């Protein structure tokens, strides 16, 4: 039983992922990967140690949605530093820092701080942050050059403002940029607030070595805390014009006090130039605020930068891009042709992927893992390393490392080697069998004739397995519960080669698979031969699969990315009842003729019990345009099913350097939803269409202001009428 738990649990997960990797070509659902990046940063209000850091591309004012398209979690170190990877490009990214536990501390970088209990904390000392504390940064759009993203009081002000400006809609790159640049403007910073302010003001070596611009950003960030002002009201968006509260002056004054306290003691030892620049800027900015008749400062206004002549011009550019994108996905269009040609290549490869060689290669991996499990049982009480011959495999044990290898020259040309490190296997048997397994896969190499499977640097874990099998000669019942199963395959290579037709396919990338809270029961009653009853039921808490990499064949290559999360927090439980009727009757020559009739019933989802699902799938590739130039292009599908009978779907086509985003609700279970469709770009233009295919109308807004209307004429033409009196047809 022990060997079965270790081997089948781990190897079945491998089998699931292996089959999933092969099915991409079979279904022609080439699921693709946007090129990602990584960055690091410092969390400073002052320095935050052991803070929980979440990065994501799906978020709201409360923070990250962990079931979104991209989500990454890590912690800050004792110096407030963190790093993340796999960040998608060209879209807003939220970095949210919060209290992880009672070891999450903040260093006091002002004259005096107050901890959660109300006790005073002196300059340079650390204290535990309050429950519910959070600090944010919204990076308007990551690119391949993004390397530093800091989180400070200043980035938090900009992030809150961007979220407020977006309202119930997602934060766009334009909205995030506007809020970020406004904060930089009011604080007089010429650099980016996401790259400034990492200086630990309590460390003299850092303050002496830092640039004045970096020092000033850190001083302002610290002063926000000592000023105790309501930064949520520091900026007010009034119809696109920001009003800046005079409370900004309090932050400047407190920052000045940090450089040279009121009693003349320098709290922060900074270059003289930095202090002078700070004082000069405070004076200049004080003059910017005018006074009313009573001598009170009035807010100042910051108008939006002019990015286009006006909203009409932006709308016309938008229609032009929509037209170009539309033509690219029509029959014969650049993008359509590029993806179709690649699909045709996959049609040739698909039969190869379905061959028995693929199944045999995966089966050999499973057998190798079973041999390792058997060797573990034999070796766990041994004091020296050893070699075991188990079946057709030779397993060498070197400390915690187990290498299972087999070569064959029989009917198939085969070779299998699996190297694994077993960190922990704890199995107990009784009325229930339980296990905790921690197994790291160093490498997998399995080949059968024209199929090669290569995996490196992966981990597989089973936490909290319990199982039982009971029954009699006529009845059987088996059940199991697994708290957690996880598998990570990094630098995976799946190669399919057919030397006969000179065709090959290869997937290279990373795969992650996870299940939480799995429970299943399988029962069978054979007491009545003519009517056998079976029942299968099961449930889970969370399931996810993510893979990203490149799929190539025939000289063509596409980036592939898939992220699927199923959240069963509402507790849907699947159940299937089967009745197998064995019907026999006498035939000629005293022979019996028998047949089976199977009647299956299962329970559907309901409004109270259903699985919430989040999906992102993308394919990205280079296509040839009419001038025979390669153009980077991608198609991304995002589906958010958080309601029983409605899913929100969004398709983003990136073509010719422009993102065109089409979003609409989709009715499920025969639910008729409002057919409203939105088409937008990342420059603040959005078209909203309502009606039917035969007759529809809508508006085009720029930053929330209507600049054009859309209508369908009697002759079928779709006309856009702009506010300046001009008009044009979309197609």
C-alpha positions as CSV (number, residue, x, y, z in Angstrom):
1,X,0.0,0.0,0.0
2,X,2.9,2.4,0.8
3,X,4.5,1.8,-2.5
4,X,1.2,2.3,-4.3
5,X,0.5,5.7,-2.6
6,X,3.9,7.1,-3.3
7,X,4.1,5.9,-6.9
8,X,0.6,6.2,-8.2
9,X,-0.1,9.6,-6.6
10,X,3.0,11.2,-8.0
11,X,3.1,9.4,-11.3
12,X,-0.6,10.0,-12.0
13,X,0.0,13.7,-11.6
14,X,2.8,13.4,-14.1
15,X,0.6,11.5,-16.4
16,X,-2.1,14.2,-16.2
17,X,0.3,16.9,-17.1
18,X,2.0,14.9,-19.8
19,X,-1.3,14.2,-21.5
20,X,-2.3,17.9,-21.1
21,X,0.9,19.0,-22.8
22,X,0.2,16.7,-25.8
23,X,-3.4,17.7,-26.2
24,X,-2.6,21.3,-27.1
25,X,-1.8,20.3,-30.7
26,X,-4.6,17.7,-30.8
27,X,-7.3,20.2,-30.0
28,X,-5.7,22.9,-32.1
29,X,-6.1,25.2,-29.1
30,X,-2.6,26.6,-29.3
31,X,-2.5,28.3,-25.9
32,X,0.2,30.9,-25.8
33,X,2.5,32.9,-23.8
34,X,3.1,36.6,-23.6
35,X,6.7,37.3,-23.0
36,X,7.2,38.1,-19.4
37,X,9.8,39.9,-17.2
38,X,10.9,40.0,-13.7
39,X,11.8,42.9,-11.3
40,X,12.8,43.6,-7.7
41,X,12.3,46.5,-5.4
42,X,12.3,47.8,-1.8
43,X,9.3,48.4,0.4
44,X,9.9,51.6,2.4
45,X,7.7,53.5,4.9
46,X,10.5,53.0,6.5
47,X,11.9,49.6,5.7
48,X,9.4,46.7,5.9
49,X,10.8,43.4,7.0
50,X,9.0,40.1,6.3
51,X,6.1,41.8,4.6
52,X,3.8,39.8,2.4
53,X,4.2,40.9,-1.2
54,X,1.6,40.1,-3.8
55,X,1.9,41.0,-7.5
56,X,-1.0,40.6,-9.9
57,X,-2.7,41.9,-13.1
58,X,-6.3,41.5,-11.7
59,X,-7.0,43.7,-8.7
60,X,-9.3,46.2,-7.1
61,X,-9.1,48.6,-4.1
62,X,-8.9,45.7,-1.7
63,X,-5.9,44.2,-3.4
64,X,-5.0,41.3,-5.6
65,X,-7.4,38.7,-7.0
66,X,-5.4,35.5,-6.5
67,X,-7.5,33.7,-9.0
68,X,-6.7,36.2,-11.7
69,X,-4.6,35.8,-14.8
70,X,-1.2,36.5,-13.1
71,X,-0.5,36.2,-9.4
72,X,2.8,35.9,-7.6
73,X,3.4,35.9,-3.8
74,X,6.7,36.4,-1.9
75,X,8.1,38.2,1.2
76,X,10.4,41.1,1.8
77,X,13.7,40.3,3.5
78,X,15.2,42.1,6.5
79,X,16.3,45.0,4.2
80,X,12.8,45.4,2.7
81,X,13.8,43.9,-0.6
82,X,11.7,41.5,-2.7
83,X,11.9,40.0,-6.2
84,X,9.3,38.5,-8.5
85,X,9.3,36.8,-12.0
86,X,6.9,36.0,-14.9
87,X,5.3,39.4,-14.9
88,X,3.2,39.9,-18.1
89,X,4.1,42.9,-20.3
90,X,2.2,45.9,-21.4
91,X,-0.5,46.0,-18.8
92,X,-0.9,47.5,-15.3
93,X,0.5,45.4,-12.4
94,X,-0.3,45.9,-8.8
95,X,2.3,45.2,-6.1
96,X,0.5,45.1,-2.7
97,X,2.4,44.7,0.6
98,X,0.6,43.7,3.8
99,X,1.2,42.2,7.2
100,X,2.2,38.6,7.0
101,X,2.3,37.8,10.7
102,X,3.6,39.3,14.0
103,X,7.1,39.2,12.5
104,X,6.2,41.9,9.9
105,X,8.0,45.0,11.1
106,X,8.4,48.6,10.0
107,X,11.5,50.7,10.8
108,X,10.7,54.1,12.3
109,X,12.4,56.7,10.0
110,X,10.8,59.8,11.5
111,X,11.5,61.6,14.9
112,X,9.1,59.2,16.7
113,X,6.5,56.6,15.7
114,X,3.7,54.9,17.5
115,X,3.2,51.1,17.5
116,X,-0.1,49.2,17.5
117,X,-0.4,49.4,21.3
118,X,0.2,53.2,21.4
119,X,3.7,53.0,22.7
120,X,6.4,55.4,21.3
121,X,9.1,54.0,19.0
122,X,12.2,56.1,18.5
123,X,14.0,56.9,15.2
124,X,15.8,53.8,13.8
125,X,13.8,51.2,15.9
126,X,11.5,48.6,14.4
127,X,8.0,47.8,15.5
128,X,5.2,45.3,14.4
129,X,2.8,46.8,11.9
130,X,-0.9,47.1,12.6
131,X,-3.4,44.5,11.4
132,X,-4.9,45.5,8.1
133,X,-1.9,47.7,7.1
134,X,-1.2,47.8,3.4
135,X,1.0,49.7,0.9
136,X,0.6,49.6,-2.9
137,X,2.3,50.4,-6.2
138,X,0.6,50.2,-9.6
139,X,3.2,49.8,-12.3
140,X,1.4,51.3,-15.4
141,X,2.9,48.7,-17.8
142,X,5.9,46.4,-17.4
143,X,8.4,46.0,-20.3
144,X,11.5,44.0,-20.9
145,X,13.6,46.8,-19.4
146,X,11.6,47.0,-16.1
147,X,14.0,46.1,-13.3
148,X,13.1,48.1,-10.2
149,X,9.6,48.7,-8.7
150,X,9.7,50.2,-5.2
151,X,6.7,50.5,-2.9
152,X,6.5,53.7,-0.8
153,X,4.0,56.2,0.6
154,X,4.2,58.1,-2.7
155,X,3.5,55.0,-4.9
156,X,0.6,54.3,-2.5
157,X,-0.9,57.7,-3.1
158,X,-0.7,57.2,-6.8
159,X,-2.2,53.7,-6.7
160,X,-5.1,54.8,-4.6
161,X,-5.8,57.6,-7.0
162,X,-5.7,55.4,-10.0
163,X,-8.1,52.9,-8.4
164,X,-10.5,55.8,-7.5
165,X,-10.2,57.2,-11.1
166,X,-11.0,53.8,-12.6
167,X,-14.1,53.3,-10.4
168,X,-15.7,49.9,-11.2
169,X,-13.6,49.5,-14.3
170,X,-10.1,48.0,-14.5
171,X,-7.2,50.4,-14.1
172,X,-5.8,51.1,-17.5
173,X,-2.2,52.0,-18.4
174,X,-3.3,55.5,-19.1
175,X,-5.1,56.0,-15.8
176,X,-2.1,54.6,-13.8
177,X,0.3,56.8,-15.7
178,X,-1.7,59.9,-15.1
179,X,-1.9,59.3,-11.3
180,X,1.8,58.4,-11.1
181,X,3.0,61.4,-13.1
182,X,0.7,63.7,-11.1
183,X,2.3,62.5,-7.8
184,X,5.8,63.0,-9.3
185,X,4.7,66.5,-10.4
186,X,3.4,67.7,-7.0
187,X,6.4,66.4,-5.2
188,X,8.8,68.0,-7.7
189,X,10.4,64.7,-8.7
190,X,11.9,64.3,-12.2
191,X,12.4,60.5,-11.8
192,X,9.8,57.7,-11.5
193,X,8.4,57.2,-8.0
194,X,8.5,53.4,-8.7
195,X,12.3,53.6,-9.0
196,X,13.0,56.2,-6.2
197,X,12.7,56.2,-2.4
198,X,14.4,52.9,-1.5
199,X,16.9,54.7,0.8
200,X,16.8,53.6,4.5
201,X,16.9,57.0,6.1
202,X,18.2,55.5,9.4
203,X,21.3,54.2,7.7
204,X,24.0,56.9,7.4
205,X,26.0,55.0,4.8
206,X,22.9,54.8,2.5
207,X,21.9,58.4,2.9
208,X,25.5,59.6,2.1
209,X,25.7,57.4,-1.0
210,X,22.3,58.1,-2.4
211,X,21.4,60.7,-5.1
212,X,19.5,63.8,-3.9
213,X,16.4,62.8,-6.0
214,X,16.3,59.4,-4.2
215,X,16.8,61.1,-0.8
216,X,14.0,63.5,-1.4
217,X,11.6,60.7,-2.4
218,X,12.4,58.8,0.8
219,X,12.0,61.9,2.9
220,X,8.6,62.7,1.4
221,X,7.5,59.0,1.9
222,X,8.6,59.1,5.6
223,X,7.0,62.5,6.1
224,X,3.6,61.1,5.0
225,X,3.6,59.0,8.1
226,X,4.7,61.7,10.5
227,X,2.3,64.3,9.0
228,X,-0.6,62.1,9.9
229,X,-2.7,63.7,7.1
230,X,-5.4,61.9,5.1
231,X,-3.5,61.2,1.9
232,X,-6.8,59.8,0.4
233,X,-7.9,63.4,0.0
234,X,-4.5,64.8,-1.1
235,X,-5.7,64.6,-4.7
236,X,-9.3,65.1,-6.0
237,X,-10.2,64.4,-9.6
238,X,-12.7,66.9,-10.8
239,X,-13.6,66.2,-14.4
240,X,-10.1,65.2,-15.4
241,X,-8.4,68.1,-13.5
242,X,-6.7,67.2,-10.2
243,X,-7.1,69.5,-7.2
244,X,-4.1,69.3,-4.9
245,X,-4.9,69.9,-1.2
246,X,-2.8,72.4,0.7
247,X,-2.1,69.6,3.2
248,X,0.7,68.8,0.8
249,X,2.6,71.7,2.5
250,X,2.5,69.8,5.8
251,X,4.4,66.9,4.2
252,X,7.0,69.3,2.9
253,X,7.5,70.9,6.3
254,X,7.8,67.5,8.0
255,X,10.3,66.3,5.4
256,X,12.4,69.4,6.1
257,X,12.3,68.7,9.8
258,X,13.6,65.2,9.2
259,X,16.7,66.6,7.5
260,X,17.2,69.1,10.4
261,X,15.1,68.7,13.4
262,X,13.6,71.7,15.2
263,X,16.3,71.6,17.9
264,X,19.0,71.6,15.3
265,X,19.8,67.9,15.5
266,X,20.1,66.2,12.1
267,X,17.9,63.1,12.0
268,X,18.9,62.3,8.5
269,X,22.5,62.9,7.4
270,X,22.2,63.9,3.7
271,X,24.4,66.0,1.3
272,X,24.0,69.7,1.7
273,X,22.8,70.1,-1.8
274,X,19.8,67.8,-1.1
275,X,18.8,69.8,1.9
276,X,19.1,73.1,0.0
277,X,17.1,71.6,-2.9
278,X,14.4,70.5,-0.5
279,X,14.1,73.9,1.2
280,X,14.1,75.7,-2.2
281,X,11.3,73.5,-3.5
282,X,9.2,74.0,-0.4
283,X,9.4,77.7,-0.8
284,X,8.6,77.5,-4.5
285,X,5.6,75.2,-4.0
286,X,4.3,77.4,-1.1
287,X,4.1,80.2,-3.6
288,X,2.0,78.0,-5.9
289,X,-0.8,77.8,-3.4
290,X,-2.9,81.0,-3.3
291,X,-4.6,82.3,-0.2
292,X,-8.2,83.3,0.3
293,X,-9.4,86.4,2.1
294,X,-8.9,84.8,5.5
295,X,-5.3,83.9,4.7
296,X,-6.0,80.1,4.1
297,X,-4.3,78.3,1.3
298,X,-6.4,77.2,-1.6
299,X,-6.0,74.0,-3.6
300,X,-4.0,74.2,-6.8
301,X,-5.0,72.6,-10.1
302,X,-3.1,70.2,-12.3
303,X,-4.6,69.8,-15.7
304,X,-4.1,66.6,-17.7
305,X,-1.3,66.5,-20.3
306,X,-2.4,66.8,-23.9
307,X,-1.7,63.4,-25.5
308,X,-3.9,64.0,-28.6
309,X,-5.4,67.1,-30.0
310,X,-8.8,66.1,-28.7
311,X,-11.1,63.2,-28.1
312,X,-12.4,63.2,-31.7
313,X,-8.9,62.7,-33.0
314,X,-8.3,59.9,-30.5
315,X,-11.6,58.2,-31.6
316,X,-10.7,58.5,-35.3
317,X,-7.3,56.8,-34.6
318,X,-9.2,54.2,-32.6
319,X,-11.5,53.4,-35.5
320,X,-8.6,53.2,-37.9
321,X,-6.9,50.6,-35.6
322,X,-10.1,48.6,-35.2
323,X,-10.4,48.5,-38.9
324,X,-6.8,47.3,-39.3
325,X,-7.2,44.6,-36.6
326,X,-10.5,43.4,-38.1
327,X,-9.0,42.9,-41.5
328,X,-6.0,41.1,-40.0
329,X,-8.3,38.3,-38.6
330,X,-10.5,37.9,-41.7
331,X,-9.8,35.2,-44.2
332,X,-6.5,36.0,-45.9
333,X,-5.6,38.6,-43.2
334,X,-2.0,38.6,-41.9
335,X,-2.9,37.3,-38.4
336,X,-5.5,34.9,-39.6
337,X,-3.1,33.4,-42.2
338,X,-0.2,33.1,-39.8
339,X,-2.3,31.2,-37.2
340,X,-4.0,29.1,-39.8
341,X,-0.7,28.0,-41.3
342,X,0.6,27.0,-37.9
343,X,-2.7,25.1,-37.3
344,X,-2.1,23.2,-40.5
345,X,1.3,22.2,-39.2
346,X,-0.3,20.9,-36.0
347,X,-2.8,18.9,-38.1
348,X,0.1,16.9,-39.4
349,X,1.6,16.5,-36.0
350,X,-1.6,15.6,-34.1
351,X,-1.7,12.0,-35.2
352,X,1.9,11.6,-34.1
353,X,1.0,12.9,-30.6
354,X,-1.8,10.4,-30.4
355,X,0.5,7.5,-31.1
356,X,1.0,4.7,-28.4
357,X,4.6,5.8,-28.1
358,X,3.5,8.9,-26.1
359,X,1.4,6.8,-23.7
360,X,4.3,4.3,-23.4
361,X,6.8,7.0,-22.6
362,X,4.6,8.3,-19.8
363,X,3.9,4.8,-18.6
364,X,7.7,4.2,-18.4
365,X,8.1,7.3,-16.2
366,X,5.4,6.0,-13.9
367,X,7.1,2.6,-13.7
368,X,10.4,4.3,-12.9
369,X,8.7,6.3,-10.0
370,X,7.2,3.1,-8.7
371,X,10.7,1.5,-8.7
372,X,12.0,4.5,-6.8
373,X,9.2,4.1,-4.3
374,X,10.1,0.4,-3.9
375,X,13.7,1.2,-3.5
376,X,12.9,3.8,-0.8
377,X,11.0,1.2,1.2
378,X,13.9,-1.3,0.9
379,X,16.6,1.4,1.7
380,X,15.0,3.6,4.4
381,X,16.6,1.6,7.2
382,X,19.9,1.0,5.5
383,X,23.0,2.9,6.7
384,X,25.0,2.9,3.4
385,X,24.1,3.7,-0.2
386,X,23.1,0.8,-2.4
387,X,21.9,-0.3,-5.8
388,X,18.6,-2.2,-6.2
389,X,17.3,-4.2,-9.2
390,X,13.6,-3.7,-9.2
391,X,11.8,-5.2,-12.2
392,X,13.5,-3.9,-15.3
393,X,14.9,-0.9,-13.6
394,X,18.2,-0.4,-11.7
395,X,17.8,2.1,-8.9
396,X,20.9,3.7,-7.4
397,X,20.7,5.4,-4.0
398,X,23.0,8.2,-3.1
399,X,21.9,9.8,0.1
400,X,18.4,11.2,-0.6
401,X,18.9,10.9,-4.4
402,X,17.3,8.0,-6.2
403,X,18.2,7.3,-9.9
404,X,16.1,4.8,-11.8
405,X,17.3,3.7,-15.2
406,X,16.4,1.2,-17.9
407,X,17.4,0.7,-21.5
408,X,15.6,-1.6,-23.9
409,X,16.4,-3.0,-27.3
410,X,13.2,-5.0,-27.7
411,X,10.3,-4.2,-30.1
412,X,10.6,-0.5,-29.3
413,X,13.8,1.5,-29.0
414,X,13.3,2.8,-25.4
415,X,15.3,4.6,-22.8
416,X,14.1,5.9,-19.4
417,X,15.9,7.6,-16.6
418,X,14.3,9.4,-13.6
419,X,16.4,11.1,-10.9
420,X,14.5,12.2,-7.8
421,X,15.3,13.5,-4.3
422,X,13.0,12.3,-1.6
423,X,13.0,14.8,1.2
424,X,10.2,13.2,3.2
425,X,7.9,10.3,3.0
426,X,5.7,9.6,6.0
427,X,3.1,6.9,5.6
428,X,1.0,5.2,8.3
429,X,-1.4,2.3,7.8
430,X,-4.4,1.2,9.8
431,X,-8.1,1.5,9.2
432,X,-7.1,4.6,7.2
433,X,-3.8,5.0,5.3
434,X,-2.3,8.5,5.6
435,X,0.8,10.0,3.9
436,X,2.8,13.1,3.5
437,X,5.2,13.1,0.6
438,X,7.8,15.6,-0.5
439,X,9.6,14.6,-3.7
440,X,11.8,16.7,-5.9
441,X,12.4,15.5,-9.5
442,X,15.9,16.4,-10.6
443,X,15.3,15.2,-14.2
444,X,13.2,12.9,-16.4
445,X,14.3,11.5,-19.7
446,X,12.0,9.0,-21.4
447,X,12.1,8.2,-25.1
448,X,10.2,5.6,-27.1
449,X,11.2,5.5,-30.8
450,X,10.1,8.9,-32.1
451,X,9.0,10.4,-28.8
452,X,11.2,12.2,-26.3
453,X,10.0,13.5,-22.9
454,X,12.5,15.7,-20.9
455,X,11.8,17.4,-17.6
456,X,14.2,19.1,-15.2
457,X,14.0,21.1,-11.9
458,X,10.6,20.1,-10.7
459,X,8.9,19.3,-7.4
460,X,5.9,17.1,-6.6
461,X,4.2,17.1,-3.2
462,X,1.3,15.2,-1.6
463,X,0.3,16.6,1.8
464,X,-2.2,14.9,4.0
465,X,-3.3,11.9,2.0
466,X,-5.9,9.5,3.7
467,X,-7.5,6.5,2.0
468,X,-9.5,3.4,2.8
469,X,-10.8,0.4,0.9
470,X,-13.5,-1.8,2.4
471,X,-16.1,-4.3,1.1
472,X,-17.0,-7.9,0.5
473,X,-16.8,-10.3,-2.4
474,X,-19.9,-8.6,-3.8
475,X,-19.5,-5.0,-2.7
476,X,-16.5,-2.6,-2.8
477,X,-16.1,0.9,-1.5
478,X,-12.9,2.9,-1.8
479,X,-12.4,6.5,-0.7
480,X,-9.6,9.0,-0.3
481,X,-9.0,12.5,0.8
482,X,-6.0,14.6,-0.1
483,X,-5.4,18.0,1.4
484,X,-3.0,19.1,-1.2
485,X,-1.2,17.8,-4.4
486,X,1.2,20.1,-6.2
487,X,3.6,19.6,-9.1
488,X,6.0,22.1,-10.7
489,X,7.9,21.2,-13.9
490,X,10.5,23.8,-15.0
491,X,12.4,23.8,-18.2
492,X,10.2,21.0,-19.5
493,X,10.8,19.7,-23.0
494,X,8.3,17.6,-24.9
495,X,9.6,16.4,-28.3
496,X,7.7,14.5,-30.9
497,X,9.6,13.4,-34.0
498,X,8.5,11.3,-37.0
499,X,11.5,10.5,-39.1
500,X,9.3,8.8,-41.7
501,X,7.6,12.0,-42.8
502,X,10.3,14.3,-41.5
503,X,7.9,16.1,-39.1
504,X,8.5,17.2,-35.5
505,X,6.8,19.2,-32.7
506,X,8.3,20.5,-29.5
507,X,7.0,22.2,-26.4
508,X,9.5,23.9,-24.2
509,X,8.5,25.7,-21.0
510,X,7.1,25.5,-17.5
511,X,4.1,23.6,-16.1
512,X,2.4,24.0,-12.7
513,X,-0.4,21.8,-11.5
514,X,-2.2,21.9,-8.1
515,X,-5.2,20.5,-6.3
516,X,-6.5,21.2,-2.8
517,X,-9.1,19.5,-0.7
518,X,-9.8,16.5,-2.9
519,X,-12.3,13.9,-1.6
520,X,-13.7,11.0,-3.6
521,X,-15.8,7.9,-3.1
522,X,-16.2,5.0,-5.5
523,X,-18.6,2.2,-4.7
524,X,-19.7,-0.9,-6.6
525,X,-22.4,-3.5,-5.8
526,X,-22.1,-6.8,-7.7
527,X,-24.6,-8.7,-5.6
528,X,-27.1,-8.8,-8.5
529,X,-25.3,-10.0,-11.7
530,X,-28.2,-8.8,-13.9
531,X,-28.0,-5.3,-12.5
532,X,-24.7,-3.9,-11.2
533,X,-24.8,-0.5,-9.5
534,X,-21.9,1.9,-9.4
535,X,-21.7,5.3,-7.7
536,X,-18.8,7.8,-8.1
537,X,-18.8,11.1,-6.2
538,X,-16.1,13.7,-5.5
539,X,-15.4,17.3,-4.7
540,X,-12.4,19.6,-4.3
541,X,-11.6,23.1,-3.0
542,X,-9.2,24.5,-5.6
543,X,-7.7,23.2,-8.8
544,X,-5.2,25.0,-11.1
545,X,-3.0,24.4,-14.1
546,X,-0.6,26.9,-15.6
547,X,1.9,26.4,-18.4
548,X,3.9,28.8,-20.5
549,X,6.5,28.3,-23.1
550,X,6.9,27.8,-26.8
551,X,5.3,25.4,-29.2
552,X,7.2,24.9,-32.5
553,X,6.8,22.8,-35.6
554,X,7.7,23.0,-39.3
555,X,10.0,25.9,-38.7
556,X,7.2,28.0,-37.1
557,X,6.9,28.8,-33.4
558,X,4.3,30.3,-31.2
559,X,4.4,31.4,-27.6
560,X,1.9,29.5,-25.5
561,X,0.3,30.5,-22.2
562,X,-2.5,29.0,-20.2
563,X,-3.7,29.7,-16.7
564,X,-6.8,28.0,-15.5
565,X,-8.1,28.2,-11.9
566,X,-11.3,26.4,-10.6
567,X,-12.4,27.7,-7.2
568,X,-15.0,25.4,-5.6
569,X,-15.5,27.5,-2.5
570,X,-19.3,27.1,-2.8
571,X,-18.9,23.3,-2.3
572,X,-20.2,21.8,-5.5
573,X,-20.1,18.0,-5.3
574,X,-20.2,15.8,-8.4
575,X,-22.0,12.5,-8.2
576,X,-22.6,9.9,-11.0
577,X,-24.9,6.9,-10.6
578,X,-24.6,4.0,-13.1
579,X,-26.7,1.0,-13.5
580,X,-25.2,-1.8,-15.7
581,X,-27.9,-4.2,-17.0
582,X,-26.4,-7.5,-18.2
583,X,-29.0,-9.1,-20.5
584,X,-28.5,-12.6,-21.9
585,X,-30.7,-14.9,-23.9
586,X,-30.2,-18.3,-25.5
587,X,-29.0,-18.5,-29.1
588,X,-28.4,-21.2,-31.6
589,X,-26.4,-24.2,-30.5
590,X,-27.1,-23.6,-26.9
591,X,-24.9,-20.6,-26.9
592,X,-25.9,-17.5,-24.8
593,X,-25.9,-14.1,-26.4
594,X,-25.2,-11.3,-23.9
595,X,-25.1,-7.5,-24.1
596,X,-24.8,-4.6,-21.6
597,X,-27.0,-1.6,-21.3
598,X,-25.6,1.3,-19.1
599,X,-27.9,3.9,-17.6
600,X,-26.0,6.9,-16.2
601,X,-27.3,9.9,-14.3
602,X,-25.3,12.8,-12.8
603,X,-26.1,15.9,-10.7
604,X,-25.7,19.3,-12.4
605,X,-24.5,22.6,-10.9
606,X,-27.1,24.8,-9.2
607,X,-27.2,28.5,-8.4
608,X,-26.1,27.8,-4.9
609,X,-23.5,25.1,-5.8
610,X,-21.2,25.8,-8.8
611,X,-17.5,26.1,-9.6
612,X,-16.2,29.6,-10.2
613,X,-13.6,29.5,-13.0
614,X,-10.9,31.9,-14.2
615,X,-9.1,31.3,-17.5
616,X,-6.5,33.1,-19.5
617,X,-5.2,31.6,-22.8
618,X,-2.9,33.3,-25.2
619,X,-1.0,32.6,-28.4
620,X,1.7,34.9,-29.6
621,X,3.7,34.7,-32.8
622,X,5.2,36.7,-35.7
623,X,3.2,37.1,-38.8
624,X,4.1,38.4,-42.3
625,X,2.4,41.5,-43.4
626,X,1.7,42.7,-47.0
627,X,5.2,44.1,-47.2
628,X,6.7,40.7,-46.1
629,X,7.8,42.2,-42.8
630,X,7.5,40.2,-39.5
631,X,5.0,41.7,-37.1
632,X,4.6,40.5,-33.5
633,X,1.0,39.6,-32.8
634,X,-1.0,37.8,-30.2
635,X,-4.6,36.8,-29.3
636,X,-5.6,36.5,-25.7
637,X,-8.8,35.1,-24.3
638,X,-9.8,35.9,-20.7
639,X,-12.9,34.3,-19.1
640,X,-14.1,35.1,-15.6
641,X,-17.0,32.9,-14.4
642,X,-17.9,34.3,-10.9
643,X,-21.7,33.9,-11.4
644,X,-23.7,30.8,-11.9
645,X,-25.2,31.6,-15.3
646,X,-23.0,34.5,-16.6
647,X,-19.3,34.6,-17.6
648,X,-17.4,37.8,-18.5
649,X,-15.3,37.2,-21.6
650,X,-12.6,39.4,-23.1
651,X,-10.5,39.0,-26.2
652,X,-7.4,41.1,-26.7
653,X,-5.8,41.2,-30.2
654,X,-2.3,42.8,-30.2
655,X,-1.5,43.6,-33.8
656,X,0.7,46.3,-35.4
657,X,1.6,47.6,-32.0
658,X,-2.0,48.3,-30.9
659,X,-4.2,46.4,-28.4
660,X,-7.8,46.1,-29.4
661,X,-9.9,44.7,-26.5
662,X,-13.4,43.2,-27.0
663,X,-15.5,42.4,-23.9
664,X,-19.0,41.0,-23.5
665,X,-20.9,38.9,-21.0
666,X,-21.8,35.3,-22.0
667,X,-24.9,33.6,-20.8
668,X,-24.7,30.1,-19.4
669,X,-27.4,27.5,-18.9
670,X,-29.7,29.1,-21.5
671,X,-29.4,32.5,-19.7
672,X,-30.1,35.3,-22.1
673,X,-27.9,38.3,-21.1
674,X,-27.7,41.9,-22.2
675,X,-25.8,41.7,-25.5
676,X,-23.8,44.9,-24.7
677,X,-20.3,44.7,-26.2
678,X,-17.4,47.0,-25.5
679,X,-14.4,47.6,-27.8
680,X,-11.6,49.6,-26.3
681,X,-7.9,50.3,-26.6
682,X,-5.2,51.3,-24.0
683,X,-5.4,55.0,-24.8
684,X,-8.7,55.7,-23.0
685,X,-11.1,55.2,-26.0
686,X,-14.1,52.8,-25.5
687,X,-16.9,52.0,-27.8
688,X,-20.1,50.5,-26.4
689,X,-22.5,48.7,-28.7
690,X,-26.0,47.4,-28.0
691,X,-28.7,45.7,-30.1
692,X,-28.7,42.8,-32.4
693,X,-26.6,41.6,-35.3
694,X,-29.1,43.1,-37.7
695,X,-29.4,46.5,-35.9
696,X,-27.2,48.0,-33.3
697,X,-26.0,51.3,-32.1
698,X,-23.6,52.8,-29.6
699,X,-21.3,55.5,-28.4
700,X,-17.6,56.2,-28.4
701,X,-16.1,57.8,-25.2
702,X,-12.7,59.2,-24.6
703,X,-11.7,59.2,-20.9
704,X,-15.4,58.9,-20.0
705,X,-16.6,61.8,-22.3
706,X,-18.8,61.0,-25.3
707,X,-17.0,62.0,-28.6
708,X,-19.0,60.0,-31.2
709,X,-22.0,57.9,-31.9
710,X,-22.3,54.7,-33.8
711,X,-25.4,53.7,-35.9
712,X,-26.2,51.1,-38.5
713,X,-27.8,52.6,-41.6
714,X,-30.6,51.0,-43.6
715,X,-28.1,49.8,-46.3
716,X,-26.1,47.9,-43.6
717,X,-23.2,50.4,-43.4
718,X,-22.0,51.1,-39.8
719,X,-21.5,54.8,-39.5
720,X,-19.5,56.7,-36.9
721,X,-20.6,60.3,-36.4
722,X,-18.1,62.5,-34.5
723,X,-18.9,65.5,-32.3
724,X,-17.1,67.8,-34.8
725,X,-19.8,67.0,-37.5
726,X,-17.6,64.6,-39.5
727,X,-18.5,60.9,-40.1
728,X,-17.2,57.7,-41.7
729,X,-18.1,54.1,-42.0
730,X,-16.2,51.5,-39.9
731,X,-15.8,49.1,-42.8
